[in-house]
């Protein structure tokens, strides 16, 4: 397919109005964007304590859970009990059971008082097929940490839009099967995140890594988003991400730069890139792998849409399909700053989990 790219447009000036009473830790500055108008207050789950139960379910593709004993042992070493949903051992084509079975596991685990947090088994494909089978009001009445990434983005968006639940973009059970030092950072941050000891504060970064500005500016709002392909796929559905006044997080894997361009163009034409206050970019694993002479590099594509949107953008968030995948809360407010000198910062300015009574 011939790849086409429009010439970059001029940046659009934006005026940000201070919001009184919104603050963060000393290293984070008060946000300047107008607050998001919310139909319902955001609800959030509780921080975990030793002895609590983490429920593991499979909302999308199947895998052999018997091969994930190291991952289960890791959670147990943290002091938690592990409860596997029936979907973890089910198979229906390339899904972990039928749509009704997978949806039933989600509804059941939210209603189950024994389960204090929900961790997804893996991504793959299938989360979007269960969205019309979830009891969003019951989920809202039983908020819990809900953790996953990739295809699970469909659930992050739907639970955020319909239940106003703060969810977590973070590693899944399959992420913990590799117990080598390469996953040490991800494991450490996950343990701090689920226990409620990570935020508020600057997002953690691996040693030697830093955030970089794509387009300069400051913005504040709840973090939302996830996998770019999944965000794009929900446009035009009842679960479309609205994003008014939010900070949009995006990542993907295995997408060539022209595919990323195409997806971002749809986000632009649908109005999402205009509605958000800013954009933070995670890993786009493999985006430049098939580069051919004359193609656009990933950085060029991102810079084009940053200029087109006229919003602050930054990159380098260690989240997505690479070895480092932080605990990144959705639905709670954050402050992003992207500076003219190329430096940037991102601070989660709210506590994303409640303390257990």
Secondary structure, DSSP 8 states (H G I E B T S, - for coil): -------------------TT---STTS----S-----SS--B--B---TT-EEEEE-SSB---GGG-HHHHHHHHHTT-EEEE-GGGG--BTTBSS-HHHHHHHHHHHHH-TTEEEEEES--SS-GGGGGGG--HHHHHHT--EEEE-GGGHHHHHHIIIII-B--EE---GGGGS--SGGGHHHHHHHHHHHTT-S-SEE----TT---EEEE-EEEEEEEEEEEHHHHHHTTTSTT----TT-EEEEEEES--HHHHHHHHHHHHHTTHHHHSSEEEEEEEETTTTT--TT---HHHHHHHHHHHHTSEEEE----SSSS----EESSSEEEEEE-TTSBEEEEE-S--SB---
